């Protein structure tokens, strides 16, 4: 896949694979590595290229969040709360990504290209 600024990326999504471990995101860059563990309490790690190990980066309480995606989605649909993070257009992009993951899963991990973004 291709991200902004021409950065390439690969997503591997599995919570059922053997030895999958904690759900996390790893970002490898030319200057270092960033790892975010999602559970149980969410931890962030960083290591520069010249470091042998990653070091934990404290996340201030004011920047911590909790998973409320479904709650916020239902609230926005029922017009109880305005959406604050994701526009409808971005939500459609998320759904396209989720559909591609599902199709890949159903086809033994076959690569599934994402549909091009269309203006909404």
C-alpha distances in whole Angstrom, upper triangle without the diagonal:
4,7,10,12,10,9,6,5,6,8,12,14,18,21,23,22,25,25,22,24,24,20,19,16,16,14,15,16,18,21,21,19,19,20,20,22,23,26,29,29,26,26,24,24,24,25,25,24,28,29,29,28,26,29,29,28,31,29,32,33,33,29,29,28,28,26,27,24,26,30,28,27,30,32,30,31,34,35,36,33,31,27,27,23,21,22,22,19,17,18,17,13,14,16,13,11,14,15,12,12,16,16,14,17,19,18,18,15,14,10,10,8,8,11,11,13,17,20,22
4,7,9,6,6,5,6,9,11,15,17,21,24,26,25,28,28,25,26,26,22,20,17,16,14,15,15,17,20,20,19,19,20,21,23,24,27,30,30,27,27,24,24,23,24,24,23,27,28,29,28,26,28,29,28,30,29,31,33,32,28,28,28,28,27,28,25,27,30,29,27,31,32,30,31,35,34,36,33,31,27,26,22,20,21,21,18,16,18,18,14,15,17,15,13,16,17,15,16,19,19,17,20,23,22,22,19,17,14,13,11,10,12,11,12,16,18,21
4,6,6,5,6,7,10,12,15,17,21,24,26,26,29,28,25,26,25,21,19,15,15,13,14,14,16,18,18,17,17,18,19,22,22,26,29,28,25,24,22,22,21,22,22,22,26,27,28,27,25,26,26,25,27,26,28,29,28,25,25,25,26,24,26,23,26,28,26,25,29,30,28,29,33,32,33,30,28,24,23,19,18,19,20,17,14,17,17,13,14,17,15,13,16,18,16,17,20,21,19,22,25,24,25,21,20,17,16,13,12,14,13,13,16,18,20
4,5,6,9,10,14,15,19,21,24,27,30,29,32,32,28,29,27,24,21,18,17,14,15,14,16,18,19,19,18,20,20,23,24,28,30,29,26,25,23,23,22,23,23,23,26,27,29,28,26,27,27,25,27,26,28,29,28,24,25,25,27,25,26,24,27,29,27,26,30,30,28,30,33,32,33,30,27,24,22,19,17,18,20,17,14,18,18,14,16,19,17,16,19,21,19,20,24,24,23,26,28,28,28,25,24,20,19,17,15,16,14,13,16,17,19
4,6,9,12,15,18,21,23,27,30,32,32,34,33,30,31,29,26,23,20,19,15,16,14,15,17,18,19,19,21,22,25,26,30,33,32,28,27,24,24,22,23,22,22,25,27,29,28,26,28,28,26,28,27,29,31,30,26,28,28,29,29,30,28,31,33,30,30,33,34,31,33,37,36,37,33,30,27,25,22,21,21,23,20,18,21,21,18,19,23,21,19,23,24,22,23,27,27,26,28,31,30,31,27,26,22,22,19,18,19,16,16,19,20,22
4,6,10,13,16,20,22,26,29,31,30,33,32,29,30,29,26,23,20,18,15,15,13,14,17,18,19,19,21,23,26,27,30,33,33,29,28,25,25,23,23,22,22,25,27,29,28,26,28,29,28,30,29,31,33,32,29,30,29,31,30,31,29,31,34,32,31,34,35,33,34,38,37,38,35,33,29,27,24,23,23,24,21,19,22,22,18,19,22,20,18,22,23,21,22,25,25,23,26,29,28,28,24,23,19,19,16,16,17,15,16,19,20,23
4,7,10,13,17,19,23,26,28,27,29,29,26,26,26,23,20,16,15,11,11,10,12,14,15,15,16,18,19,22,24,27,30,29,26,25,22,21,20,20,19,19,22,24,25,25,23,25,25,24,27,26,29,31,30,26,27,27,28,27,29,27,30,32,30,30,33,35,32,34,37,37,38,35,32,29,27,23,22,23,25,22,19,22,22,18,19,22,20,17,20,22,20,20,24,24,22,25,27,26,26,22,22,18,19,16,16,18,17,17,21,22,25
4,7,10,14,17,20,23,25,24,26,26,23,24,24,21,19,15,14,11,11,11,13,16,16,15,16,17,19,22,23,26,29,29,26,25,22,22,20,21,20,19,23,24,25,25,23,25,26,25,28,27,30,32,31,28,28,28,29,27,29,27,29,32,31,30,33,35,33,34,37,37,38,35,33,29,28,24,23,24,25,22,20,22,21,17,18,20,18,16,19,20,17,17,21,21,19,21,24,23,23,19,18,15,15,14,14,16,16,17,21,23,25
4,7,10,13,16,19,22,21,23,23,20,21,20,18,15,12,11,9,10,11,14,16,16,14,14,15,16,18,20,23,26,26,23,22,20,19,19,19,20,19,23,23,24,23,21,23,24,23,26,25,28,30,30,26,26,25,26,24,26,24,27,30,28,27,31,33,31,32,36,36,37,34,32,28,27,23,22,23,24,22,19,20,20,16,16,18,17,14,16,18,15,15,18,19,16,18,22,21,20,16,16,13,14,13,13,16,16,17,21,23,25
4,7,10,13,16,18,17,20,19,17,18,18,16,14,11,10,10,11,13,16,19,17,15,15,15,16,18,19,22,24,25,22,22,20,20,20,20,21,20,24,24,24,23,21,24,24,24,27,26,29,30,30,27,26,25,25,24,26,24,26,29,28,27,30,32,31,32,35,36,37,34,32,29,28,24,22,24,25,23,20,20,20,17,16,18,16,12,14,16,13,12,16,16,13,15,18,18,17,13,13,11,12,12,13,16,17,18,22,25,26
4,6,10,13,15,14,17,17,14,16,15,12,11,9,10,11,13,15,18,20,19,16,15,14,14,15,16,19,21,23,20,20,19,19,20,21,22,22,26,25,25,23,21,24,23,23,26,24,28,28,29,25,24,23,23,21,23,21,22,26,25,24,27,29,29,29,33,33,34,32,30,27,26,22,21,23,23,21,18,18,18,15,14,15,14,11,12,14,11,9,13,14,12,13,16,16,15,12,13,11,12,12,12,16,18,18,22,24,25
4,6,10,12,11,13,14,11,13,13,11,10,10,10,12,14,17,21,22,20,17,16,14,15,15,15,17,20,22,19,20,19,19,20,22,23,23,26,26,25,23,21,24,23,24,26,25,28,29,30,26,25,24,23,21,23,21,23,26,26,25,28,30,30,31,34,35,35,33,32,28,28,24,23,25,25,24,21,20,21,18,16,17,16,12,12,14,12,9,12,14,11,11,15,15,13,10,12,11,13,14,15,19,20,22,25,28,28
4,7,9,9,13,13,10,12,12,9,10,10,12,14,17,20,23,25,22,19,18,15,15,14,13,15,18,20,18,19,19,20,21,23,25,26,29,28,27,24,22,24,23,24,26,24,28,28,29,25,23,22,20,18,20,18,20,23,24,23,25,28,27,28,31,32,32,31,30,26,26,23,22,24,24,23,20,19,19,17,14,15,15,12,11,13,12,8,10,13,11,10,13,14,13,10,13,13,13,15,15,19,21,22,25,27,28
4,6,6,9,10,7,10,10,8,10,12,14,17,19,22,26,27,24,21,19,16,16,14,14,15,17,19,18,19,20,21,23,24,27,27,30,29,27,25,23,25,24,25,27,25,29,29,30,27,24,23,21,19,21,20,21,24,25,24,26,29,29,29,32,34,34,32,32,29,28,25,24,27,27,26,23,22,22,20,17,18,18,15,13,15,14,10,12,14,12,10,13,15,13,11,14,15,16,18,19,22,25,25,28,31,31
4,6,9,9,6,8,8,7,10,13,15,18,21,24,28,29,26,22,20,17,15,13,12,12,14,17,16,18,19,21,23,25,28,29,31,29,28,25,23,25,23,25,26,25,28,27,29,26,23,22,19,17,20,19,20,23,24,24,25,28,29,29,31,33,33,32,32,29,28,26,25,28,28,28,25,23,24,22,19,19,20,17,15,17,17,13,14,17,15,12,16,17,16,14,18,19,19,22,22,25,27,28,31,33,33
4,7,8,7,9,11,11,14,16,18,21,24,27,31,32,28,25,23,20,19,17,16,15,17,20,20,21,23,24,26,28,31,31,34,32,30,27,26,28,26,28,29,28,31,31,32,30,27,25,23,20,23,22,22,25,27,26,28,31,31,31,34,36,36,34,35,32,32,29,28,31,30,30,27,25,26,25,21,21,22,19,17,18,18,14,14,17,15,12,14,16,14,14,17,19,20,23,23,26,29,30,33,35,35
4,6,5,9,11,11,14,16,17,20,22,26,29,30,27,23,22,19,19,17,17,17,19,22,21,22,23,23,25,27,29,29,32,30,28,26,24,27,26,28,29,29,32,32,34,31,28,27,25,23,26,25,25,28,30,29,31,34,34,34,37,39,39,37,37,34,34,31,30,32,32,32,29,27,28,26,23,23,23,20,18,20,19,15,15,17,15,12,15,16,13,12,16,18,20,23,23,27,30,31,34,36,36
4,5,8,12,13,15,18,18,22,23,27,30,31,28,24,23,20,20,18,18,18,19,22,22,22,24,24,26,27,29,29,31,29,27,25,24,26,26,28,30,30,33,33,35,32,30,29,27,25,28,28,28,31,33,32,34,37,37,38,40,42,42,40,40,37,37,34,33,36,36,35,32,31,31,30,26,27,27,24,22,23,22,19,19,21,18,16,18,19,16,15,19,21,23,26,27,30,33,34,37,40,40
4,5,9,11,13,16,16,20,21,25,28,28,25,22,21,18,18,15,16,16,17,20,19,19,21,21,23,24,27,27,28,26,24,21,21,23,23,25,27,27,30,31,33,30,27,27,26,24,27,27,28,31,32,32,34,37,37,38,40,42,41,40,40,37,36,33,33,36,36,36,32,31,32,30,27,28,28,25,23,25,24,20,21,23,21,18,21,22,19,18,21,23,25,27,28,32,34,35,38,40,41
4,7,8,10,12,14,17,19,23,26,26,23,19,18,15,15,13,13,13,15,18,17,17,18,18,21,22,25,25,27,25,23,21,20,22,21,23,25,24,28,28,30,27,24,24,22,21,24,24,25,28,29,29,31,33,34,35,37,39,38,36,36,33,32,29,29,32,32,32,29,27,28,26,23,24,25,21,20,22,21,17,18,21,18,16,19,20,17,16,20,20,22,24,25,28,31,31,35,37,37
4,6,9,12,13,17,19,22,25,26,22,18,17,13,13,10,11,10,12,15,14,14,16,16,19,20,23,24,26,23,21,19,17,19,18,20,22,22,25,25,27,25,22,22,21,20,23,23,25,27,28,29,31,33,34,35,37,38,37,36,36,33,32,29,29,32,33,33,29,28,30,28,24,26,26,23,21,24,23,20,21,24,21,19,23,24,21,19,23,23,25,27,27,31,33,33,36,38,38
4,6,10,12,16,18,21,25,25,21,17,15,11,10,7,7,7,8,11,10,11,13,14,17,19,22,24,26,23,22,18,16,17,16,18,19,18,21,21,24,21,18,18,17,16,20,20,22,24,25,26,28,30,31,32,34,35,34,32,32,29,28,26,26,29,30,30,27,26,28,26,22,24,25,22,20,23,23,19,21,24,22,20,23,25,23,21,24,24,25,27,26,30,32,31,35,36,36
4,7,10,14,17,20,23,24,20,17,14,11,9,6,6,7,9,11,10,11,12,14,17,19,22,23,26,24,23,20,17,18,17,18,19,18,21,21,22,20,17,16,15,14,17,17,19,21,22,23,25,27,27,29,31,32,31,29,29,26,25,22,22,26,27,27,23,22,24,22,19,20,22,18,17,20,20,16,18,21,19,18,21,23,21,19,22,21,22,24,23,26,28,28,31,32,32
4,7,10,13,16,20,20,17,13,10,7,5,4,6,8,11,12,9,9,10,11,13,16,19,20,23,21,20,17,14,15,14,15,16,16,19,20,21,18,16,16,15,15,18,18,20,22,23,23,26,28,28,29,32,33,32,30,29,26,24,21,22,25,26,26,22,22,24,21,18,21,22,18,17,21,20,17,19,22,20,19,23,24,22,20,22,21,22,23,22,26,27,27,30,31,31
4,7,10,13,17,17,14,11,8,6,5,7,8,11,14,14,11,11,10,10,12,14,17,18,21,19,19,17,14,15,14,15,17,16,19,20,21,18,16,16,16,16,19,18,21,23,23,23,26,28,28,29,32,32,32,29,29,25,23,20,20,23,25,24,20,20,22,19,17,19,20,16,17,20,19,16,19,22,20,19,23,24,22,19,21,20,21,21,20,23,24,24,27,29,29
4,6,10,13,14,11,7,6,4,7,9,11,14,17,17,13,12,10,9,10,11,14,14,18,16,16,14,12,14,14,14,17,17,20,22,23,19,18,19,20,19,23,22,25,27,26,27,30,31,31,33,35,36,35,33,31,28,26,23,23,26,27,26,23,23,25,22,19,22,22,19,19,22,21,18,22,23,21,21,25,25,23,20,22,20,21,22,21,25,25,25,29,30,31
4,6,10,11,8,6,5,6,9,12,14,17,20,19,16,14,11,10,10,11,12,13,16,16,16,15,12,14,15,15,18,17,21,23,23,20,19,20,21,21,24,23,26,28,27,28,31,32,31,33,36,36,36,33,32,28,26,22,22,25,27,25,22,23,24,21,20,23,22,19,20,23,21,20,23,25,22,23,27,27,25,22,23,21,22,21,21,24,24,24,27,29,30
4,7,8,6,5,7,9,12,15,17,20,23,22,19,17,14,12,10,10,10,10,13,14,14,14,12,15,16,16,19,20,23,26,26,23,23,24,25,25,28,27,30,32,31,31,35,36,35,37,40,40,40,37,35,31,29,26,26,28,30,28,25,26,27,24,23,26,25,21,23,26,23,22,25,27,24,25,29,28,26,23,24,21,23,22,22,26,26,26,29,31,33
4,5,5,6,8,11,14,18,20,23,26,25,21,19,16,14,11,10,9,9,13,14,15,15,13,16,17,17,20,21,24,27,27,23,24,25,27,27,30,29,32,34,33,33,37,37,36,38,41,41,41,38,36,32,30,26,26,29,31,29,25,27,28,25,24,27,26,23,25,28,25,24,28,29,26,28,31,31,29,26,26,24,25,24,24,26,26,26,29,31,33
4,6,8,11,14,18,21,24,27,29,28,24,22,18,16,13,11,9,7,11,13,15,16,15,17,19,19,22,23,26,29,29,26,27,28,30,31,33,32,36,38,36,36,40,41,39,42,45,44,44,41,39,35,33,29,30,32,34,32,28,31,32,28,27,31,30,26,29,31,29,28,31,32,29,31,34,33,32,28,29,26,27,26,26,29,28,28,32,33,35
4,7,10,14,17,20,23,26,28,27,23,20,17,14,10,9,6,6,9,10,13,14,13,15,17,16,20,21,24,27,27,24,25,27,29,30,33,32,36,37,36,37,40,41,40,42,45,44,44,40,38,35,32,29,30,32,35,33,29,32,33,30,29,32,31,28,30,33,31,30,33,34,32,33,37,36,34,31,32,29,30,29,29,32,31,31,34,35,37
4,7,10,14,17,20,23,24,23,20,17,13,11,7,5,4,5,8,9,11,11,9,11,14,14,17,18,22,25,25,22,23,25,27,28,31,30,34,35,34,35,39,39,38,41,43,43,42,39,38,34,31,28,29,32,34,32,29,31,32,29,28,31,30,27,29,32,29,28,31,33,30,31,35,34,32,29,30,28,29,28,28,31,31,31,34,35,37
4,7,10,13,16,19,21,20,17,14,11,8,6,5,7,7,11,10,11,10,8,10,12,12,16,17,20,23,24,21,21,22,24,24,28,27,30,32,31,32,36,36,36,38,41,41,40,37,35,32,30,26,27,30,32,31,27,28,30,27,25,28,28,24,26,29,27,25,28,30,27,28,32,31,30,26,28,26,27,27,26,29,29,29,33,34,35
4,7,10,13,16,18,17,13,11,7,6,5,7,9,11,14,12,14,11,8,10,10,10,13,13,17,19,20,17,17,19,20,21,24,24,27,29,28,29,32,33,32,35,37,37,36,33,32,29,26,23,24,27,29,28,25,26,28,25,23,26,26,23,24,27,26,24,27,29,27,27,31,31,29,26,28,25,26,26,25,28,28,28,31,32,33
4,7,10,12,14,14,10,8,6,5,6,9,12,14,16,14,15,12,8,10,9,10,13,13,16,18,20,16,16,17,18,18,22,22,25,27,26,27,30,31,31,33,36,36,35,32,31,28,26,23,24,27,29,28,24,25,27,24,22,25,25,22,22,26,24,22,25,27,25,25,29,29,27,24,26,25,26,26,25,28,29,28,32,33,33
4,6,9,12,11,7,6,5,6,9,12,15,17,20,18,18,15,11,12,10,10,11,11,14,16,17,14,12,13,14,15,18,18,22,23,23,24,27,28,28,30,33,33,32,29,28,25,23,20,21,25,27,26,23,23,25,23,20,23,24,21,21,24,24,21,24,26,25,24,28,29,27,24,27,25,26,26,25,28,28,28,31,32,32
4,6,8,8,5,5,6,8,12,15,18,20,22,20,19,16,13,13,11,12,13,12,15,16,18,15,13,13,13,14,18,18,21,22,23,24,27,28,28,30,32,33,32,29,29,26,24,21,23,26,28,28,24,24,26,24,21,23,25,21,21,24,24,21,23,26,24,23,27,28,27,24,27,26,26,27,26,29,30,29,33,34,34
4,6,7,4,7,9,12,15,18,21,23,26,23,23,19,16,16,14,14,14,12,15,15,17,14,11,11,10,10,14,15,17,19,19,21,23,24,25,27,29,30,28,26,26,23,22,19,20,24,25,26,22,21,24,22,19,21,23,20,19,23,23,20,22,25,24,22,26,28,26,24,27,26,26,27,25,28,29,28,31,32,32
3,5,5,8,11,14,17,20,24,26,28,25,24,21,18,17,15,15,15,14,16,16,18,16,13,12,11,11,15,16,18,19,21,22,24,25,27,28,30,31,29,27,28,25,24,22,23,27,28,29,25,24,27,25,22,24,26,23,21,25,25,22,23,27,25,24,27,29,27,25,28,28,28,29,28,31,32,32,34,35,35
4,6,9,12,15,18,21,25,27,29,26,25,21,19,18,15,16,15,14,16,15,18,17,13,13,11,12,16,18,19,20,22,23,25,26,28,30,31,32,30,28,29,27,26,24,25,29,30,31,28,26,29,28,24,26,28,25,24,27,28,24,26,29,28,26,29,31,30,28,31,31,31,32,31,34,35,34,37,38,37
4,7,10,13,17,20,24,26,28,25,25,21,18,16,13,13,12,11,13,11,14,13,10,10,10,12,15,17,20,20,21,23,25,25,27,29,30,31,29,27,28,25,24,22,24,28,30,31,27,26,29,28,25,27,29,26,25,29,29,26,28,31,30,28,32,34,32,30,33,32,33,33,32,34,36,34,37,37,37
4,7,10,14,17,21,23,25,22,22,19,15,14,11,11,10,9,12,11,14,12,9,10,10,11,15,17,19,20,21,23,25,25,26,29,30,31,29,27,27,24,22,20,22,26,28,28,25,24,27,26,22,25,27,24,23,27,27,24,26,29,28,27,30,32,31,28,31,30,30,31,29,32,33,31,34,35,34
4,7,10,14,17,20,22,19,19,15,12,10,7,8,8,8,11,12,14,12,10,12,13,15,18,20,23,24,24,26,28,29,29,32,34,34,32,29,29,27,24,22,24,28,30,30,26,26,29,27,24,27,29,25,25,29,28,26,28,31,29,28,32,33,32,29,32,30,31,31,30,33,34,33,36,36,36
4,7,11,14,17,19,16,17,13,10,8,6,5,7,7,11,13,15,12,11,13,15,17,20,21,24,25,25,27,29,30,30,33,35,35,33,30,30,27,24,22,23,27,29,29,26,26,29,26,24,27,28,25,25,29,28,26,28,31,29,29,32,33,32,29,31,29,30,30,29,32,32,31,34,35,35
4,7,10,13,15,12,13,10,6,5,4,5,9,10,14,16,18,15,15,17,19,20,24,24,27,29,28,30,33,33,33,36,38,38,37,34,33,30,28,25,26,30,32,32,28,29,31,28,26,29,30,26,27,30,29,27,30,32,30,30,33,34,32,29,31,30,31,31,30,33,33,32,36,36,37
4,7,10,12,10,11,9,5,5,6,7,10,12,15,18,20,17,17,20,22,23,26,27,30,31,31,32,35,35,35,38,40,40,39,36,35,32,29,26,27,30,33,32,28,30,32,29,27,30,31,27,28,32,30,28,31,33,31,31,35,35,33,30,32,30,31,31,30,33,33,32,36,36,37
4,7,8,6,8,6,4,6,9,10,13,16,19,22,23,21,21,23,25,27,30,30,33,35,34,35,39,39,39,41,44,43,42,39,38,35,32,29,30,33,36,35,31,32,34,31,30,33,33,29,30,34,32,30,33,35,32,32,36,36,34,31,33,31,32,32,32,35,34,34,38,38,40
4,5,5,8,9,8,9,12,12,16,18,21,24,25,23,24,26,28,29,32,32,36,37,36,38,41,41,41,43,46,45,44,41,40,37,34,31,32,35,37,36,32,34,36,32,31,34,34,31,32,35,33,31,35,36,34,34,38,38,36,32,34,32,33,32,32,35,35,34,38,39,40
4,6,8,9,10,12,15,16,20,22,25,28,29,26,27,29,31,32,35,35,38,40,39,40,43,44,43,45,48,47,47,44,42,39,36,33,34,36,39,37,33,35,37,33,32,35,35,31,33,35,33,31,35,36,33,34,38,37,35,32,33,31,32,32,32,35,35,35,38,39,41
4,7,9,11,13,16,17,21,23,26,29,31,28,29,31,33,34,38,38,41,43,42,43,46,47,46,48,51,50,50,46,45,42,39,36,37,40,42,40,37,39,40,37,36,39,38,35,36,39,37,35,38,40,37,37,41,40,38,35,36,34,36,35,36,39,38,38,42,43,45
4,6,7,9,13,14,18,21,24,27,29,26,26,29,31,32,36,36,39,41,40,41,44,45,45,47,50,49,48,45,44,41,38,35,36,39,42,40,37,38,40,37,35,38,38,34,35,38,36,34,37,39,36,36,40,40,37,34,36,34,36,36,36,39,39,39,42,43,45
4,7,10,13,16,19,22,25,28,30,28,27,30,31,32,36,36,39,41,41,42,45,46,46,48,50,50,49,46,45,42,39,36,38,41,43,42,38,39,41,37,36,38,38,35,35,38,36,34,37,38,35,35,39,39,36,33,35,34,36,36,36,40,40,40,44,45,46
4,6,10,13,16,19,22,25,27,25,24,27,28,29,33,33,36,38,38,39,42,43,43,45,47,47,46,43,42,39,37,34,35,38,40,39,36,37,38,35,33,36,36,33,33,36,34,32,35,37,34,33,37,37,34,32,34,32,34,35,35,38,39,39,42,43,44
4,7,9,13,15,19,21,23,21,20,23,24,26,29,30,33,34,34,35,38,39,39,41,44,44,42,39,39,36,33,30,31,35,37,36,32,33,35,32,30,33,34,30,30,34,32,30,33,35,32,32,36,36,33,30,33,31,33,33,33,36,36,36,39,40,41
4,6,10,13,16,19,21,19,18,21,23,25,28,29,32,34,33,35,38,38,38,41,43,43,41,38,38,35,32,30,31,35,37,37,33,34,36,34,31,34,35,32,32,35,34,32,34,37,34,34,38,38,36,33,35,34,35,35,35,38,38,37,41,41,42
4,6,9,12,15,17,16,15,18,20,22,25,26,29,30,30,32,35,35,35,38,40,40,38,35,35,32,29,27,29,33,35,35,31,32,34,32,30,33,34,30,30,34,33,31,33,36,34,33,37,38,36,33,35,34,35,35,34,37,37,36,39,40,40
4,6,10,13,14,13,13,16,18,21,24,25,28,29,28,30,33,33,33,36,38,38,36,33,32,30,27,25,27,30,33,33,29,30,33,31,28,32,33,30,30,34,33,31,33,36,34,34,38,39,37,34,36,34,35,35,33,36,36,35,38,38,38
4,6,9,11,10,10,14,16,19,22,24,27,27,27,29,32,32,32,35,37,36,34,31,31,29,26,24,26,30,33,33,30,30,33,31,29,32,34,31,31,35,34,32,35,37,36,35,39,40,39,36,38,36,37,37,35,38,38,36,39,39,39
4,6,8,7,7,10,13,16,19,21,24,24,23,26,28,28,28,32,33,32,30,27,27,25,22,20,23,27,30,30,27,27,30,29,26,29,31,28,28,32,32,30,33,36,34,34,37,39,38,35,37,35,35,35,33,35,35,33,36,36,36
4,5,5,7,10,14,17,19,21,25,24,23,26,28,27,28,31,32,32,29,26,26,24,21,20,24,27,30,31,28,28,32,30,28,31,33,31,31,34,35,33,35,38,37,37,40,42,41,38,40,38,38,37,35,37,37,35,37,37,36
4,5,5,8,11,15,17,19,22,21,21,24,26,25,26,29,30,29,27,24,24,23,20,20,23,26,29,31,27,27,31,30,28,30,33,31,30,34,35,33,35,38,37,36,40,42,41,38,40,39,38,38,36,38,38,35,38,37,36
4,6,8,12,15,16,19,22,21,19,23,25,23,24,27,28,27,25,22,22,20,17,17,21,24,27,28,26,26,29,29,27,29,32,30,30,34,34,33,35,38,37,37,40,42,41,39,41,39,38,37,35,37,36,34,36,35,34
4,7,10,13,15,17,20,20,18,21,24,22,23,26,27,26,25,21,21,19,16,15,18,22,25,26,23,23,27,26,23,26,29,27,27,30,31,29,32,35,34,34,37,39,38,35,37,35,34,34,31,33,33,30,33,32,31
4,7,10,13,15,18,17,17,20,22,21,22,25,26,26,24,21,21,19,16,15,18,22,25,26,23,22,26,25,22,25,28,25,25,29,30,28,30,33,32,32,35,37,36,33,36,34,33,33,31,33,33,31,33,32,31
4,7,9,11,14,14,13,16,18,18,19,22,23,23,21,18,18,16,14,13,16,19,22,23,20,20,23,23,20,22,25,23,22,26,27,25,27,30,30,30,32,35,34,32,34,32,31,31,29,31,31,29,31,30,29
4,6,9,12,11,12,14,16,16,17,20,21,21,19,17,18,16,15,14,16,20,22,23,20,19,23,22,19,21,24,22,21,25,26,24,25,29,29,28,30,33,33,30,33,32,31,31,28,30,31,29,31,31,29
4,6,8,9,10,12,14,14,16,18,19,20,18,16,17,15,14,13,14,18,19,21,18,16,20,20,16,18,21,19,18,21,23,21,22,25,26,24,27,30,29,28,30,29,28,28,26,27,28,26,28,28,27
4,6,5,6,8,10,10,12,14,15,16,15,13,14,12,12,12,13,16,17,20,17,15,18,19,16,17,21,20,18,21,23,22,22,26,27,26,28,31,31,29,31,30,29,29,26,27,28,26,27,27,25
4,6,5,6,9,10,11,12,14,15,14,13,13,10,11,10,10,13,14,16,14,11,15,16,12,14,17,16,15,18,20,19,19,23,24,23,25,28,29,27,28,27,25,25,22,24,25,22,24,24,22
4,5,5,6,9,10,11,12,14,13,13,14,12,13,13,12,15,15,17,16,12,15,17,14,14,18,17,15,18,20,19,19,23,24,23,25,28,28,27,29,28,26,26,24,24,26,24,25,25,22
4,5,5,6,9,10,11,12,11,10,12,11,13,13,13,16,16,19,18,15,18,20,17,17,21,21,19,21,24,23,23,26,28,27,28,31,32,31,33,32,30,30,27,28,29,26,27,27,24
4,6,5,6,9,10,10,9,8,9,7,9,10,10,12,13,16,15,13,16,18,15,16,20,20,18,21,24,23,23,27,28,28,29,32,33,31,33,31,29,29,26,26,27,24,25,24,21
4,5,5,6,9,10,10,9,9,8,10,10,10,11,11,14,13,10,13,15,13,13,17,18,16,18,21,21,21,24,26,25,27,30,31,29,30,29,27,26,23,23,24,21,22,21,19
4,5,5,6,8,9,9,11,10,13,14,13,14,13,17,16,13,16,18,16,16,20,20,19,20,24,23,23,26,28,27,28,31,33,31,33,32,29,29,26,26,27,25,25,24,21
4,6,5,6,5,5,8,8,11,13,13,14,14,18,17,15,18,20,18,18,22,23,21,23,26,26,26,29,31,30,32,35,36,35,36,35,32,32,28,28,29,26,26,25,22
4,5,5,6,5,5,6,9,11,11,11,11,14,14,12,15,18,16,17,20,21,20,22,25,25,25,28,30,30,31,34,35,34,35,33,30,30,26,26,26,23,23,21,18
4,5,8,8,9,9,13,14,13,12,11,15,15,13,15,18,17,16,19,21,20,21,24,25,24,27,29,29,30,33,35,33,34,33,30,29,26,25,26,23,22,21,18
4,5,8,10,11,14,16,16,16,15,18,19,16,18,21,20,20,23,25,23,25,28,28,28,30,33,32,33,36,38,37,37,36,33,33,30,29,29,27,26,25,21
4,6,7,9,12,15,15,14,14,18,18,17,19,22,21,21,24,26,25,26,29,30,30,32,34,34,35,38,40,38,39,38,35,34,30,29,30,26,26,24,20
4,7,10,12,15,16,16,16,20,20,18,21,24,22,23,26,27,26,28,31,31,31,34,36,35,36,39,41,39,40,39,36,36,32,32,32,29,28,27,23
4,6,9,12,13,13,14,18,18,16,19,22,20,21,25,25,25,27,29,29,30,33,34,34,36,38,40,38,39,37,35,34,30,30,30,27,27,25,22
4,6,9,10,10,12,15,15,14,17,19,19,20,23,24,23,26,28,28,29,32,33,34,35,38,39,37,38,36,33,32,28,28,27,24,24,21,19
4,6,7,7,9,12,12,11,14,16,15,17,20,20,20,22,25,25,26,28,30,30,32,34,36,33,34,32,30,28,25,24,24,21,21,19,17
4,6,8,11,13,12,12,16,17,16,18,21,21,21,24,26,26,27,30,31,31,33,35,36,34,35,32,30,29,25,25,25,21,22,20,18
4,7,10,12,9,10,14,14,13,15,18,18,18,21,22,22,24,27,27,28,30,32,33,30,31,29,27,25,22,22,22,19,20,18,17
4,7,8,6,6,10,10,10,12,14,15,15,18,20,20,22,24,25,26,28,30,31,28,29,26,24,22,19,19,18,15,16,15,14
4,5,5,6,9,10,11,12,14,15,16,18,20,21,23,24,26,27,29,30,32,30,30,27,24,23,19,18,17,14,14,12,10
4,5,5,6,9,10,11,12,14,15,16,18,20,21,22,24,26,27,29,31,28,28,26,23,21,18,16,16,13,12,11,8
4,5,5,7,9,10,11,13,14,15,17,19,20,21,23,25,26,27,29,27,26,24,21,19,15,13,12,9,9,8,6
4,5,5,6,9,10,11,12,14,15,17,19,20,21,23,24,26,27,25,25,22,19,17,14,13,13,9,11,10,9
4,5,5,6,9,10,10,12,14,15,16,18,20,21,23,24,26,24,24,22,19,18,14,14,14,11,12,12,11
4,5,5,6,9,10,10,12,14,15,16,18,20,21,22,25,23,22,20,17,15,12,11,11,9,10,10,9
4,5,5,6,9,10,11,13,14,15,17,19,20,21,23,20,20,17,14,13,9,9,9,7,9,11,10
4,5,5,6,9,10,11,12,14,15,17,18,20,21,19,19,17,14,14,10,11,12,11,13,14,14
4,5,5,6,9,10,10,12,14,15,16,18,20,18,18,17,14,13,10,11,13,12,13,15,14
4,5,5,6,9,10,10,12,14,15,16,19,17,16,14,11,10,7,7,9,9,11,14,14
4,5,5,6,9,10,11,12,14,15,17,14,14,12,9,9,6,9,11,11,14,16,16
4,5,5,6,9,10,11,12,14,16,14,14,13,11,12,10,11,14,14,17,19,18
4,5,5,6,9,10,11,12,14,13,13,12,9,10,9,10,13,14,16,19,18
4,5,5,6,9,10,11,12,10,10,9,6,7,6,9,12,14,16,19,20
4,6,5,6,9,10,11,9,10,9,8,10,9,12,15,17,19,22,22
4,5,5,6,9,10,9,10,11,9,12,12,14,17,19,21,24,23
4,5,5,6,9,8,8,9,7,10,11,13,16,18,20,24,24
4,5,5,6,5,5,6,6,9,11,14,17,19,22,25,26
4,5,5,5,8,9,10,13,14,17,20,22,25,28,28
4,6,7,9,11,11,14,16,18,21,23,26,29,29
4,6,6,9,9,13,15,17,21,23,26,29,29
4,6,9,11,15,17,20,23,25,28,31,32
4,6,9,12,14,17,21,23,26,29,30
4,6,10,13,16,19,21,24,28,29
4,7,10,13,15,18,21,25,26
4,6,9,12,15,18,21,23
4,6,9,12,15,18,20
4,6,9,12,15,16
4,6,9,12,14
4,6,10,12
4,7,9
4,6
4
